[in-house]
Amino acid sequence: MANPLARFATFLAGVREEIRQVTWPARPEVLGSALVVFVGVALLGGYISLVDFLLSHAVRVFLR
């Protein structure tokens, strides 16, 4: 079995080479994607809140 430190150093060298091949997105692309995610989460949260409110109100009316 090889020296664990040498194996780890080889692993890190491989990771470094793979990271160099990554195409990183530009700042405007990241900001646009983040905005889409935030708006989507806000809309989904609003929808879930509305459905929760309506269903809880319907249950209260039904149980009277």
A tleap script that builds the chain and sets N, CA, C and O, in Angstrom:
source leaprc.protein.ff14SB
mol = sequence {
  NMET ALA ASN PRO LEU ALA ARG PHE ALA THR
  PHE LEU ALA GLY VAL ARG GLU GLU ILE ARG
  GLN VAL THR TRP PRO ALA ARG PRO GLU VAL
  LEU GLY SER ALA LEU VAL VAL PHE VAL GLY
  VAL ALA LEU LEU GLY GLY TYR ILE SER LEU
  VAL ASP PHE LEU LEU SER HIE ALA VAL ARG
  VAL PHE LEU CARG
}
set mol.1.N position { 0.848 -1.181 0.000 }
set mol.1.CA position { 0.000 0.000 0.000 }
set mol.1.C position { 0.893 1.244 0.000 }
set mol.1.O position { 1.901 1.293 0.705 }
set mol.2.N position { 0.519 2.234 -0.786 }
set mol.2.CA position { 1.334 3.440 -0.921 }
set mol.2.C position { 1.201 4.320 0.325 }
set mol.2.O position { 0.278 4.177 1.127 }
set mol.3.N position { 2.143 5.214 0.443 }
set mol.3.CA position { 2.133 6.165 1.545 }
set mol.3.C position { 0.842 6.993 1.482 }
set mol.3.O position { 0.533 7.557 0.432 }
set mol.4.N position { 0.082 7.077 2.582 }
set mol.4.CA position { -1.175 7.829 2.565 }
set mol.4.C position { -0.990 9.305 2.216 }
set mol.4.O position { -1.843 9.891 1.549 }
set mol.5.N position { 0.097 9.904 2.651 }
set mol.5.CA position { 0.335 11.317 2.330 }
set mol.5.C position { 0.596 11.495 0.833 }
set mol.5.O position { 0.141 12.470 0.234 }
set mol.6.N position { 1.313 10.573 0.241 }
set mol.6.CA position { 1.581 10.660 -1.196 }
set mol.6.C position { 0.295 10.459 -1.986 }
set mol.6.O position { 0.065 11.137 -2.987 }
set mol.7.N position { -0.534 9.535 -1.541 }
set mol.7.CA position { -1.823 9.317 -2.212 }
set mol.7.C position { -2.713 10.554 -2.096 }
set mol.7.O position { -3.394 10.936 -3.048 }
set mol.8.N position { -2.694 11.169 -0.916 }
set mol.8.CA position { -3.501 12.373 -0.709 }
set mol.8.C position { -2.988 13.522 -1.578 }
set mol.8.O position { -3.787 14.271 -2.141 }
set mol.9.N position { -1.687 13.668 -1.692 }
set mol.9.CA position { -1.102 14.714 -2.538 }
set mol.9.C position { -1.476 14.479 -4.001 }
set mol.9.O position { -1.769 15.431 -4.724 }
set mol.10.N position { -1.469 13.232 -4.436 }
set mol.10.CA position { -1.881 12.900 -5.805 }
set mol.10.C position { -3.353 13.231 -6.013 }
set mol.10.O position { -3.736 13.764 -7.054 }
set mol.11.N position { -4.167 12.916 -5.025 }
set mol.11.CA position { -5.587 13.234 -5.093 }
set mol.11.C position { -5.799 14.744 -5.227 }
set mol.11.O position { -6.579 15.185 -6.071 }
set mol.12.N position { -5.113 15.535 -4.404 }
set mol.12.CA position { -5.247 16.991 -4.464 }
set mol.12.C position { -4.789 17.547 -5.809 }
set mol.12.O position { -5.387 18.491 -6.326 }
set mol.13.N position { -3.746 16.975 -6.369 }
set mol.13.CA position { -3.283 17.414 -7.690 }
set mol.13.C position { -4.356 17.136 -8.740 }
set mol.13.O position { -4.588 17.959 -9.626 }
set mol.14.N position { -5.006 15.988 -8.643 }
set mol.14.CA position { -6.092 15.664 -9.566 }
set mol.14.C position { -7.278 16.603 -9.409 }
set mol.14.O position { -7.887 17.019 -10.395 }
set mol.15.N position { -7.601 16.932 -8.167 }
set mol.15.CA position { -8.696 17.872 -7.904 }
set mol.15.C position { -8.361 19.234 -8.503 }
set mol.15.O position { -9.222 19.880 -9.102 }
set mol.16.N position { -7.135 19.664 -8.347 }
set mol.16.CA position { -6.720 20.963 -8.890 }
set mol.16.C position { -6.854 20.995 -10.404 }
set mol.16.O position { -7.302 21.994 -10.968 }
set mol.17.N position { -6.474 19.925 -11.057 }
set mol.17.CA position { -6.596 19.856 -12.523 }
set mol.17.C position { -8.065 19.888 -12.952 }
set mol.17.O position { -8.404 20.542 -13.937 }
set mol.18.N position { -8.924 19.200 -12.235 }
set mol.18.CA position { -10.357 19.199 -12.581 }
set mol.18.C position { -10.969 20.578 -12.367 }
set mol.18.O position { -11.787 21.024 -13.171 }
set mol.19.N position { -10.579 21.253 -11.292 }
set mol.19.CA position { -11.111 22.593 -11.007 }
set mol.19.C position { -10.707 23.576 -12.104 }
set mol.19.O position { -11.474 24.478 -12.441 }
set mol.20.N position { -9.523 23.411 -12.656 }
set mol.20.CA position { -9.075 24.294 -13.743 }
set mol.20.C position { -9.931 24.128 -14.998 }
set mol.20.O position { -10.017 25.051 -15.809 }
set mol.21.N position { -10.564 22.966 -15.169 }
set mol.21.CA position { -11.370 22.705 -16.360 }
set mol.21.C position { -12.808 23.201 -16.223 }
set mol.21.O position { -13.562 23.192 -17.196 }
set mol.22.N position { -13.186 23.629 -15.030 }
set mol.22.CA position { -14.554 24.079 -14.791 }
set mol.22.C position { -14.778 25.429 -15.463 }
set mol.22.O position { -13.929 26.317 -15.389 }
set mol.23.N position { -15.928 25.574 -16.119 }
set mol.23.CA position { -16.317 26.861 -16.680 }
set mol.23.C position { -17.222 27.552 -15.663 }
set mol.23.O position { -18.364 27.143 -15.456 }
set mol.24.N position { -16.705 28.592 -15.038 }
set mol.24.CA position { -17.449 29.279 -13.995 }
set mol.24.C position { -18.380 30.311 -14.625 }
set mol.24.O position { -18.009 30.967 -15.598 }
set mol.25.N position { -19.592 30.459 -14.076 }
set mol.25.CA position { -20.532 31.438 -14.634 }
set mol.25.C position { -20.097 32.864 -14.307 }
set mol.25.O position { -19.413 33.118 -13.315 }
set mol.26.N position { -20.518 33.785 -15.174 }
set mol.26.CA position { -20.212 35.198 -14.947 }
set mol.26.C position { -21.129 35.733 -13.853 }
set mol.26.O position { -22.172 35.149 -13.561 }
set mol.27.N position { -20.729 36.847 -13.254 }
set mol.27.CA position { -21.499 37.441 -12.151 }
set mol.27.C position { -22.943 37.740 -12.539 }
set mol.27.O position { -23.845 37.418 -11.767 }
set mol.28.N position { -23.207 38.350 -13.716 }
set mol.28.CA position { -24.616 38.623 -14.067 }
set mol.28.C position { -25.452 37.342 -14.179 }
set mol.28.O position { -26.634 37.343 -13.835 }
set mol.29.N position { -24.854 36.270 -14.650 }
set mol.29.CA position { -25.578 35.001 -14.750 }
set mol.29.C position { -25.923 34.454 -13.363 }
set mol.29.O position { -27.022 33.944 -13.145 }
set mol.30.N position { -24.986 34.561 -12.442 }
set mol.30.CA position { -25.233 34.099 -11.072 }
set mol.30.C position { -26.324 34.939 -10.425 }
set mol.30.O position { -27.222 34.399 -9.779 }
set mol.31.N position { -26.252 36.258 -10.593 }
set mol.31.CA position { -27.261 37.135 -9.997 }
set mol.31.C position { -28.644 36.877 -10.598 }
set mol.31.O position { -29.642 36.872 -9.878 }
set mol.32.N position { -28.704 36.663 -11.905 }
set mol.32.CA position { -29.983 36.372 -12.547 }
set mol.32.C position { -30.568 35.062 -12.063 }
set mol.32.O position { -31.767 34.974 -11.797 }
set mol.33.N position { -29.736 34.051 -11.949 }
set mol.33.CA position { -30.207 32.753 -11.460 }
set mol.33.C position { -30.666 32.849 -10.006 }
set mol.33.O position { -31.683 32.264 -9.634 }
set mol.34.N position { -29.923 33.582 -9.193 }
set mol.34.CA position { -30.308 33.748 -7.792 }
set mol.34.C position { -31.639 34.483 -7.689 }
set mol.34.O position { -32.473 34.140 -6.851 }
set mol.35.N position { -31.842 35.489 -8.530 }
set mol.35.CA position { -33.109 36.224 -8.518 }
set mol.35.C position { -34.270 35.308 -8.880 }
set mol.35.O position { -35.330 35.368 -8.257 }
set mol.36.N position { -34.074 34.467 -9.882 }
set mol.36.CA position { -35.123 33.514 -10.275 }
set mol.36.C position { -35.447 32.572 -9.113 }
set mol.36.O position { -36.616 32.277 -8.864 }
set mol.37.N position { -34.434 32.104 -8.410 }
set mol.37.CA position { -34.654 31.203 -7.277 }
set mol.37.C position { -35.400 31.923 -6.160 }
set mol.37.O position { -36.350 31.373 -5.602 }
set mol.38.N position { -34.984 33.149 -5.824 }
set mol.38.CA position { -35.644 33.888 -4.745 }
set mol.38.C position { -37.104 34.181 -5.077 }
set mol.38.O position { -37.975 34.041 -4.219 }
set mol.39.N position { -37.372 34.586 -6.309 }
set mol.39.CA position { -38.750 34.867 -6.719 }
set mol.39.C position { -39.571 33.577 -6.686 }
set mol.39.O position { -40.711 33.583 -6.222 }
set mol.40.N position { -39.013 32.493 -7.165 }
set mol.40.CA position { -39.717 31.216 -7.143 }
set mol.40.C position { -40.040 30.759 -5.729 }
set mol.40.O position { -41.143 30.281 -5.464 }
set mol.41.N position { -39.086 30.905 -4.827 }
set mol.41.CA position { -39.313 30.517 -3.432 }
set mol.41.C position { -40.375 31.404 -2.808 }
set mol.41.O position { -41.228 30.914 -2.067 }
set mol.42.N position { -40.341 32.708 -3.093 }
set mol.42.CA position { -41.344 33.622 -2.546 }
set mol.42.C position { -42.737 33.274 -3.076 }
set mol.42.O position { -43.702 33.260 -2.311 }
set mol.43.N position { -42.847 32.995 -4.365 }
set mol.43.CA position { -44.145 32.628 -4.929 }
set mol.43.C position { -44.656 31.312 -4.349 }
set mol.43.O position { -45.834 31.198 -4.011 }
set mol.44.N position { -43.789 30.334 -4.236 }
set mol.44.CA position { -44.193 29.049 -3.682 }
set mol.44.C position { -44.592 29.203 -2.210 }
set mol.44.O position { -45.572 28.607 -1.766 }
set mol.45.N position { -43.844 29.990 -1.472 }
set mol.45.CA position { -44.182 30.229 -0.067 }
set mol.45.C position { -45.522 30.932 0.069 }
set mol.45.O position { -46.317 30.597 0.948 }
set mol.46.N position { -45.777 31.913 -0.803 }
set mol.46.CA position { -47.065 32.596 -0.782 }
set mol.46.C position { -48.208 31.660 -1.117 }
set mol.46.O position { -49.264 31.714 -0.487 }
set mol.47.N position { -48.006 30.802 -2.105 }
set mol.47.CA position { -49.036 29.842 -2.503 }
set mol.47.C position { -49.332 28.869 -1.359 }
set mol.47.O position { -50.496 28.615 -1.049 }
set mol.48.N position { -48.301 28.332 -0.741 }
set mol.48.CA position { -48.490 27.391 0.364 }
set mol.48.C position { -49.180 28.075 1.534 }
set mol.48.O position { -50.046 27.478 2.173 }
set mol.49.N position { -48.808 29.324 1.824 }
set mol.49.CA position { -49.453 30.062 2.910 }
set mol.49.C position { -50.929 30.288 2.613 }
set mol.49.O position { -51.769 30.129 3.499 }
set mol.50.N position { -51.250 30.652 1.388 }
set mol.50.CA position { -52.646 30.894 1.004 }
set mol.50.C position { -53.464 29.607 1.114 }
set mol.50.O position { -54.566 29.618 1.664 }
set mol.51.N position { -52.937 28.514 0.600 }
set mol.51.CA position { -53.653 27.236 0.680 }
set mol.51.C position { -53.828 26.819 2.136 }
set mol.51.O position { -54.896 26.335 2.511 }
set mol.52.N position { -52.811 26.996 2.953 }
set mol.52.CA position { -52.892 26.661 4.371 }
set mol.52.C position { -53.976 27.496 5.044 }
set mol.52.O position { -54.780 26.967 5.811 }
set mol.53.N position { -54.003 28.790 4.764 }
set mol.53.CA position { -55.006 29.666 5.355 }
set mol.53.C position { -56.408 29.240 4.932 }
set mol.53.O position { -57.304 29.138 5.770 }
set mol.54.N position { -56.603 28.992 3.643 }
set mol.54.CA position { -57.925 28.615 3.146 }
set mol.54.C position { -58.381 27.272 3.708 }
set mol.54.O position { -59.543 27.123 4.086 }
set mol.55.N position { -57.489 26.304 3.766 }
set mol.55.CA position { -57.873 24.999 4.306 }
set mol.55.C position { -58.157 25.068 5.802 }
set mol.55.O position { -59.109 24.444 6.272 }
set mol.56.N position { -57.366 25.800 6.548 }
set mol.56.CA position { -57.619 25.911 7.986 }
set mol.56.C position { -58.927 26.661 8.238 }
set mol.56.O position { -59.667 26.316 9.159 }
set mol.57.N position { -59.213 27.663 7.445 }
set mol.57.CA position { -60.490 28.379 7.572 }
set mol.57.C position { -61.652 27.447 7.220 }
set mol.57.O position { -62.673 27.458 7.908 }
set mol.58.N position { -61.517 26.653 6.176 }
set mol.58.CA position { -62.571 25.721 5.780 }
set mol.58.C position { -62.812 24.679 6.872 }
set mol.58.O position { -63.959 24.316 7.133 }
set mol.59.N position { -61.758 24.199 7.504 }
set mol.59.CA position { -61.912 23.223 8.585 }
set mol.59.C position { -62.622 23.861 9.768 }
set mol.59.O position { -63.491 23.233 10.372 }
set mol.60.N position { -62.269 25.109 10.116 }
set mol.60.CA position { -62.940 25.808 11.218 }
set mol.60.C position { -64.430 25.972 10.938 }
set mol.60.O position { -65.262 25.756 11.819 }
set mol.61.N position { -64.759 26.355 9.705 }
set mol.61.CA position { -66.174 26.529 9.331 }
set mol.61.C position { -66.888 25.182 9.361 }
set mol.61.O position { -68.030 25.105 9.814 }
set mol.62.N position { -66.247 24.135 8.894 }
set mol.62.CA position { -66.850 22.816 8.848 }
set mol.62.C position { -67.114 22.266 10.247 }
set mol.62.O position { -68.121 21.596 10.473 }
set mol.63.N position { -66.199 22.553 11.196 }
set mol.63.CA position { -66.320 22.004 12.553 }
set mol.63.C position { -67.246 22.806 13.444 }
set mol.63.O position { -67.484 22.390 14.578 }
set mol.64.N position { -67.776 23.915 13.006 }
set mol.64.CA position { -68.709 24.696 13.832 }
set mol.64.C position { -70.007 24.033 13.992 }
set mol.64.O position { -70.895 24.566 14.658 }
savepdb mol mol.pdb
quit
